[in-house]
Amino acid sequence: MKPASKIIGVFLALVVLLQIYSVVEGKLTTFTFEKQSLNHQWIWLDSFVFDNMGMKEPGYITWQLNNIKKQDPTALKNLYVSLYDDESGYWPALQNYINSNNGKVNCTHLRKFAKQTFPLDTYPEFSILIDESASIHTWYMALDACEREVTDSGPEYIELDFKWTNPGGFFTKQFSKDRQGILEVHIAFVPFYTIMVFAYIISIVQLIRHKSFHLIIRVFYSSLVVYWLGRVVEMIHLFVYGADGVGIPFFDDLAVGLKLLGDFLMLVLLYLLASGWTITTSYIRYFKQTVGVWIFFGVFYIALYAWAQIELIFVVNTEDYIYDTIPGIIISVMRIPAMAFFIFVLFKTHQEETNKLKKVFYKVIGLLYSLWFISLPLIVSISFAIPVSHRAKWIEGLSLSIDLISYLVMFIALWYQLARKYFQLSTVDPTSSTTGSAYESL
């Protein structure tokens, strides 16, 4: 347990240091553009949910333009910052206008939906007070260059930095309201995963000592470690984000990929257990169908990760629960027939098994992990019912809770003292060309 406690101590020390050395008070977004490339364009930049309810201070939107050549009269000509909020006459009306015209719109007409518009040649540096003491609102920022016509020769790159600031301290100031609470959820759950990762090393050592480090154990531990690493790098990203308003984007992307890989490995593990491979039989029951399920989910997990990355570039609302996307909904829906197939295979294996301990093992796996299969579509359904401003933290907490229970159950069921009893073949198919060893040598 000592390594786990040391890691937890390092993270706590990191929180303290980041609070002391915080360099940016607010979410920081940087947009760099070549001054001639913006002609006749309207570009959405970012969004942020403000909430100073219960706070005595307001929020702020601040921007600053950098790298402008002195005495350049055209650098900011006909360049505007347009601000919209989510009240009916502003951003929703703009979206309705765009959708009703199938995306073919008059660029200058988009400015009419703005709540406030600022010419950047007059306000190259500016700060706006946002007082949302009555209710929570999402604010959107766009760069309006609809009337811009700059034809100067030679490239010139201009940098626009703007930051969004909510009232409060380390856990709220840099975070949009819809992202607040996610860091605290990770701080609460990651230590439990950390303890499991390091504690299971004891089991692995014992299994290796008895030449019983079975492939199924390896798949389980790989899934646990990959999932844990995903949560750790996400927590590091959030810690840094709380300090500088930017975080480590690569870690944020990596966390999504590791989470999906961990889920996929858990899926592989459950079908291996359901088929009774090297527990009841020496072969994978319904091999072709099982591999087909693995391939299907593998392809859609890759598609889901790719979709998430594309959203970061092209989609306005990139902060939604990842399974709200089209590939995510397909995965969620297909988890139900996948659960039915899992139960069917497990039932066949249970019928063939004669060992009472192993039959109890199959019953526990079947009952608890049927709930694991169905948990994802349930979580996705619940996410649509939760207001966007509170959705992320509740869904993240619910997902981490369910995953923690699923890993903990498998942690106990595959602990070395029990695992050594499971992986002893009670039946062998003499016609099968596939051989399996309950005790694989390293």
SEDRENTI-133537 format. One line per 5 residues: their letters; for each residue x, y, z of C-alpha. Coordinates in Angstrom, 1 decimal. Each point is the difference from the previous one (the first is absolute). Layout:
BEGIN
a) X,Y,Z | ... $
//
This chain:
BEGIN
mkpas) 0.0,0.0,0.0 | 3.0,2.3,0.5 | 0.5,0.8,-3.8 | -3.7,0.9,-0.2 | 0.1,2.3,3.0 $
kiigv) 3.1,1.7,-1.4 | -1.7,0.7,-3.3 | -3.1,1.4,1.7 | 2.4,2.2,2.1 | 1.7,1.3,-3.2 $
flalv) -3.4,0.9,-1.5 | -1.1,1.9,3.1 | 3.4,1.8,0.0 | -0.6,0.9,-3.7 | -3.4,1.5,0.8 $
vllqi) 1.6,2.3,2.6 | 2.8,1.0,-2.3 | -2.4,0.8,-2.9 | -2.1,2.1,2.3 | 3.0,2.0,1.1 $
ysvve) 1.5,0.4,-3.5 | -3.1,0.5,-2.0 | 0.9,2.2,-3.0 | -3.3,0.7,-1.7 | -3.2,0.9,1.7 $
gkltt) -2.5,-1.4,-2.5 | -0.4,-2.4,-2.9 | 2.4,1.1,-2.7 | -0.7,-0.4,-3.7 | 2.4,1.1,-2.7 $
ftfek) -1.0,0.6,-3.6 | 2.8,0.8,-2.6 | -0.9,1.2,-3.4 | 1.6,1.5,-3.1 | -1.6,3.4,-0.5 $
qslnh) -0.9,-0.5,-3.6 | -1.6,-3.4,0.5 | -3.0,1.3,1.9 | -1.6,2.0,-2.7 | -3.9,-0.6,-0.1 $
qwiwl) 0.1,-2.6,2.8 | -1.9,-0.6,3.2 | 1.9,-2.4,2.3 | -1.3,-1.5,3.3 | 2.8,0.1,2.6 $
dsfvf) -1.1,-1.4,3.3 | -2.8,-0.3,2.6 | -0.1,0.2,3.8 | -2.7,-0.5,2.7 | 0.0,2.8,2.5 $
dnmgm) -1.4,-0.3,3.5 | 0.6,2.3,2.9 | -3.1,-1.1,2.0 | 1.0,0.1,3.6 | 3.1,2.0,-0.8 $
kepgy) 0.6,3.7,0.8 | 2.2,0.5,-3.1 | -1.0,-0.2,-3.7 | 1.6,-1.9,-2.8 | 2.1,1.6,-2.8 $
itwql) 0.8,-0.3,-3.7 | 3.3,1.5,-0.9 | 1.9,0.2,-3.3 | 3.3,1.3,-1.3 | 1.5,0.2,-3.5 $
nnikk) 3.7,-0.7,-0.4 | 2.6,0.1,-2.8 | -1.6,3.1,-1.7 | 2.5,2.0,-2.0 | 0.2,3.6,1.1 $
qdpta) -1.8,2.6,-2.1 | -1.8,-2.8,-2.0 | -3.4,1.6,-0.9 | -1.5,-3.2,-1.5 | 0.9,-2.5,2.6 $
lknly) -3.3,0.2,1.9 | -2.1,1.7,-2.6 | -3.6,-1.3,-0.1 | 0.8,-2.6,2.5 | -2.5,-0.5,2.9 $
vslyd) -0.5,-2.2,3.0 | -3.7,-1.0,0.3 | -1.3,-1.4,3.3 | -3.2,-2.1,0.3 | -1.7,-1.7,2.9 $
desgy) -2.5,-2.8,0.1 | -3.1,2.1,0.4 | -2.6,-0.5,-2.7 | 0.7,3.0,-2.1 | 3.8,-0.6,-0.3 $
wpalq) 1.9,-3.2,-0.5 | -3.1,-2.3,-0.4 | -1.4,2.5,-2.6 | 3.3,0.0,-1.8 | 0.0,-3.8,-0.2 $
nyins) -3.6,-0.1,-1.2 | 0.9,2.6,-2.7 | 3.0,-2.1,-1.2 | -2.0,-3.3,0.0 | -3.0,1.5,-1.8 $
nngkv) 2.3,1.2,-2.8 | 1.9,-3.3,-0.2 | 3.2,1.7,1.0 | -0.2,2.5,-2.9 | -0.3,3.3,1.9 $
ncthl) 0.8,3.7,-0.3 | 3.2,0.4,2.0 | -0.9,3.6,1.1 | -3.4,-1.2,1.2 | 1.6,-2.2,2.7 $
rkfak) 1.1,3.1,1.8 | -3.7,1.0,0.5 | -0.4,-2.8,2.5 | 2.9,1.1,2.2 | -0.6,1.3,3.4 $
qtfpl) 3.1,2.2,-0.2 | 2.4,0.8,-2.8 | 3.4,1.7,0.4 | 2.2,1.4,-2.8 | 3.5,-1.2,0.7 $
dtype) 1.7,3.0,-1.5 | -1.8,2.0,2.8 | 0.3,-2.7,2.7 | 3.3,-2.0,-0.6 | 0.1,-0.6,3.7 $
fsili) -3.2,-0.2,2.0 | -1.7,-1.6,3.0 | -3.7,-0.6,0.4 | -1.8,-0.7,3.3 | -2.5,-2.9,-0.1 $
desas) -2.4,0.0,2.8 | -2.1,-3.2,0.0 | -1.3,0.3,3.6 | -3.6,-0.8,-1.0 | 0.6,-3.1,-2.2 $
ihtwy) 2.6,-2.0,-1.8 | 0.7,0.9,-3.6 | 2.4,-1.2,-2.8 | 1.8,2.7,-1.9 | 1.4,-0.4,-3.5 $
malda) 2.7,2.0,-1.7 | 0.5,0.4,-3.8 | 2.4,1.9,-2.2 | -1.9,2.1,-2.5 | 1.9,1.0,-3.2 $
cerev) -3.0,0.0,-2.3 | 0.8,3.5,-1.4 | 3.7,-0.4,0.1 | 1.9,0.5,-3.3 | 3.8,0.1,0.7 $
tdsgp) 2.3,-0.5,-3.0 | 3.4,1.1,1.4 | 2.9,-2.0,-1.4 | 2.0,-2.3,2.2 | -1.3,-2.2,2.8 $
eyiel) -0.5,1.4,3.5 | -1.1,-2.2,2.9 | -2.0,1.5,2.8 | -0.7,-1.8,3.3 | -3.3,0.5,1.9 $
dfkwt) 0.1,-1.2,3.7 | -3.1,0.0,2.0 | -0.9,-1.4,3.3 | -3.2,-0.8,1.8 | -0.1,0.3,3.8 $
npggf) -2.6,-1.3,2.5 | 0.1,1.3,3.5 | 1.5,-2.3,2.7 | 3.3,-1.8,0.6 | 2.1,-2.7,-1.6 $
ftkqf) -2.8,-2.4,-0.6 | -2.4,2.5,-1.7 | 1.8,3.1,-1.4 | 1.4,-1.6,-3.2 | -2.8,-2.5,-0.4 $
skdrq) -3.2,0.6,-1.9 | -3.0,-0.8,2.2 | -0.7,-3.2,-2.1 | 3.6,-1.2,0.8 | 0.1,0.9,3.6 $
gilev) 0.1,-3.0,2.4 | 1.7,-2.4,-2.4 | 3.4,0.5,1.6 | -1.4,-0.6,3.5 | -1.7,-3.2,-1.3 $
hiafv) 3.4,-1.3,-1.2 | 1.7,0.9,3.2 | -2.6,-2.1,1.9 | 0.2,-3.1,-2.3 | 3.5,-0.2,-1.3 $
pfyti) 1.5,-1.0,3.4 | -2.2,-3.1,0.0 | 1.1,-1.1,-3.4 | 3.6,0.7,1.0 | -0.3,-2.3,3.0 $
mvfay) -1.5,-2.8,-2.2 | 2.8,0.3,-2.6 | 2.8,-0.3,2.5 | -1.7,-2.4,2.3 | -0.6,-2.5,-2.8 $
iisiv) 3.7,-0.2,-0.5 | 0.0,-2.3,3.1 | -2.4,-2.3,-1.9 | 2.1,0.1,-3.1 | 3.2,-0.9,1.9 $
qlirh) -1.7,-3.0,1.6 | -1.4,-1.2,-3.3 | 3.4,0.3,-1.7 | 1.6,-1.9,2.8 | -2.4,-2.8,-0.5 $
ksfhl) 0.2,0.3,-3.8 | -3.6,1.0,-0.2 | 0.1,3.4,-1.6 | -2.8,-0.8,-2.4 | -0.8,2.0,-3.1 $
iirvf) -3.4,0.9,1.4 | 1.7,1.5,3.1 | 2.3,2.0,-2.4 | -3.0,1.3,-1.9 | -1.7,1.1,3.3 $
ysslv) 3.1,1.7,1.3 | 0.7,1.7,-3.3 | -3.6,1.4,0.0 | 0.4,1.2,3.5 | 3.4,1.7,-0.5 $
vywlg) -1.1,1.6,-3.3 | -3.2,1.3,1.5 | 1.9,1.3,3.1 | 2.6,1.7,-2.2 | -2.8,1.8,-1.9 $
rvvem) -1.5,1.3,3.2 | 3.5,1.1,1.3 | 1.0,1.9,-3.1 | -3.5,1.6,-0.1 | 0.4,1.1,3.6 $
ihlfv) 3.5,1.5,-0.8 | -1.5,1.9,-2.9 | -2.8,1.4,2.2 | 2.6,0.9,2.7 | 2.0,2.0,-2.5 $
ygadg) -3.1,1.4,-1.6 | -1.0,1.3,3.4 | 3.3,1.9,0.1 | 0.4,1.4,-3.5 | -3.4,-0.3,-1.6 $
vgipf) 1.4,-2.2,-2.8 | 1.1,-3.3,1.5 | 1.8,-2.6,-2.0 | -2.2,-0.7,-3.1 | 2.0,-3.1,-0.9 $
fddla) -0.8,-1.5,3.4 | -3.6,0.8,-0.5 | -0.1,-1.8,-3.3 | 2.1,-2.9,1.3 | -2.4,-0.4,3.0 $
vglkl) -2.9,-0.5,-2.4 | 1.9,-2.6,-2.0 | 1.2,-1.9,3.1 | -3.6,-0.1,1.4 | -1.4,-1.5,-3.2 $
lgdfl) 2.9,-2.5,-0.1 | -0.7,-1.0,3.6 | -3.7,-0.6,-0.8 | 0.9,-2.0,-3.1 | 2.4,-2.3,2.0 $
mlvll) -2.7,-0.5,2.7 | -2.4,-1.1,-2.8 | 2.6,-2.5,-1.3 | 0.5,-1.3,3.5 | -3.7,-0.5,0.6 $
yllas) -0.5,-2.1,-3.1 | 3.1,-2.1,0.8 | -1.5,-0.7,3.4 | -3.5,-0.6,-1.4 | 1.4,-2.6,-2.4 $
gwtit) 1.7,-1.8,2.9 | 3.3,0.0,-1.8 | 2.6,-2.0,2.1 | -2.5,0.0,2.8 | -2.5,-2.5,-1.4 $
tsyir) 1.2,-0.5,-3.5 | 3.2,0.2,-2.0 | -1.6,2.0,-2.8 | -1.9,3.3,-0.4 | -3.6,-0.9,-0.3 $
yfkqt) -1.7,1.6,-3.2 | 3.4,1.1,-1.0 | -0.9,1.7,-3.3 | -3.0,1.9,1.5 | 2.1,1.1,3.0 $
vgvwi) 2.8,1.3,-2.2 | -2.7,1.8,-2.1 | -1.3,1.8,3.1 | 3.6,1.0,0.9 | 0.6,1.4,-3.5 $
ffgvf) -3.3,1.8,-0.1 | 0.6,1.8,3.3 | 3.7,0.6,-0.8 | -0.9,1.8,-3.2 | -2.6,2.1,1.7 $
yialy) 2.2,0.9,2.9 | 2.6,1.2,-2.5 | -2.8,1.9,-1.8 | -1.1,1.5,3.3 | 3.5,1.2,0.8 $
awaqi) 0.4,1.5,-3.5 | -3.4,1.7,0.3 | 1.0,1.6,3.3 | 3.2,1.4,-1.6 | -1.9,1.4,-3.0 $
elifv) -2.5,1.7,2.3 | 2.8,1.9,1.6 | 0.6,1.6,-3.4 | -3.4,0.4,-1.6 | -2.8,-0.2,2.6 $
vnted) -1.1,2.9,2.2 | -0.9,-2.1,3.1 | 3.0,-2.3,0.7 | -0.6,-0.4,3.7 | -2.9,-2.5,-0.2 $
yiydt) 0.2,-3.6,1.3 | 1.9,-1.9,-2.6 | -2.7,-2.6,-0.5 | -2.4,2.7,-1.1 | 1.6,-0.3,-3.4 $
ipgii) -1.2,-2.2,-2.9 | 2.7,-2.7,0.5 | -0.6,0.2,3.8 | -3.8,-0.5,-0.4 | 0.6,-3.0,-2.3 $
isvmr) 2.4,-1.5,2.5 | -2.5,0.6,2.8 | -2.9,-1.6,-1.9 | 2.1,-3.0,-1.1 | 1.0,-0.7,3.5 $
ipama) -3.5,-1.4,0.6 | 0.2,-2.8,-2.7 | 3.7,-0.5,1.1 | -1.3,-0.6,3.5 | -2.6,-2.5,-1.3 $
ffifv) 2.8,-1.9,-1.8 | 2.2,0.1,3.1 | -2.8,-1.5,2.1 | -0.7,-2.7,-2.6 | 3.6,-1.1,-0.2 $
lfkth) 0.4,0.1,3.8 | -3.2,-2.1,0.4 | 1.4,-2.6,-2.3 | 3.3,-0.1,1.9 | -1.8,-0.2,3.3 $
qeetn) -2.0,-3.0,-1.2 | 3.1,-1.8,-0.9 | 1.9,0.7,3.2 | -0.2,-2.4,2.9 | 2.2,1.6,2.6 $
klkkv) -2.1,1.9,2.6 | 2.6,2.7,0.6 | 0.3,0.8,-3.7 | -3.8,-0.1,-0.4 | -0.3,2.7,2.7 $
fykvi) 2.7,2.0,-1.7 | -2.0,-0.1,-3.3 | -3.1,1.1,1.8 | 1.7,3.0,1.6 | 1.6,1.0,-3.3 $
gllys) -3.3,-0.4,-1.8 | -2.0,2.0,2.5 | 2.3,2.9,0.6 | 1.5,0.4,-3.5 | -3.4,-0.1,-1.6 $
lwfis) -0.6,3.2,1.9 | 3.4,1.3,-1.3 | -1.2,-0.6,-3.6 | -3.3,1.9,0.6 | 1.6,2.8,2.1 $
lpliv) 1.3,1.9,-3.0 | -3.4,0.4,-1.8 | -1.5,0.9,3.3 | 2.6,2.7,0.7 | -0.4,1.4,-3.5 $
sisfa) -3.8,0.2,0.5 | 0.5,1.7,3.4 | 2.5,2.5,-1.5 | -2.7,1.4,-2.3 | -2.2,0.7,3.0 $
ipvsh) 2.7,2.0,1.9 | 0.4,3.7,-0.7 | 3.2,0.7,-2.0 | 1.4,2.2,2.7 | 0.0,-3.0,2.4 $
rakwi) 0.2,-2.9,-2.3 | 3.8,-0.6,-0.3 | 0.8,-0.4,3.7 | -3.0,-2.2,0.8 | 0.6,-2.3,-3.0 $
eglsl) 3.7,-0.1,0.7 | -0.7,-1.0,3.6 | -2.6,-2.6,-1.0 | 2.3,-1.5,-2.6 | 3.0,-0.1,2.4 $
sidli) -2.2,-1.6,2.7 | -1.3,-2.8,-2.3 | 3.5,-0.7,-1.4 | 1.4,-0.1,3.5 | -2.5,-2.6,1.0 $
sylvm) 0.6,-2.1,-3.1 | 3.8,0.1,0.5 | -0.3,-0.7,3.7 | -2.2,-3.1,-0.5 | 2.4,-1.3,-2.6 $
fialw) 2.9,0.9,2.3 | -1.5,-2.2,2.7 | -1.2,-2.8,-2.3 | 3.5,-0.3,-1.7 | 2.1,0.4,3.2 $
yqlar) 2.7,-2.7,-0.1 | -1.5,-2.2,2.7 | -3.2,-0.4,-2.0 | 1.5,0.3,-3.5 | 2.2,-3.0,0.5 $
kyfql) -3.2,-2.1,0.7 | -1.9,1.3,-3.1 | 2.6,-0.7,-2.6 | 0.1,-3.8,0.1 | -1.7,-1.6,-3.0 $
stvdp) -2.9,-2.2,1.1 | -0.8,-1.0,-3.6 | 2.0,-0.1,-3.2 | -1.4,-0.2,-3.5 | 1.9,-2.8,-1.6 $
tsstt) -1.1,1.1,-3.5 | 1.3,3.6,0.4 | 3.3,0.9,-1.6 | 0.2,2.9,2.5 | 2.0,-0.8,3.1 $
gsaye) 0.0,1.9,3.1 | 2.0,-0.1,3.2 | -1.4,1.0,3.3 | 3.5,0.8,1.3 | 1.9,1.9,-2.7 $
sl) 3.7,0.3,0.5 | 1.6,3.3,-0.5 $
//
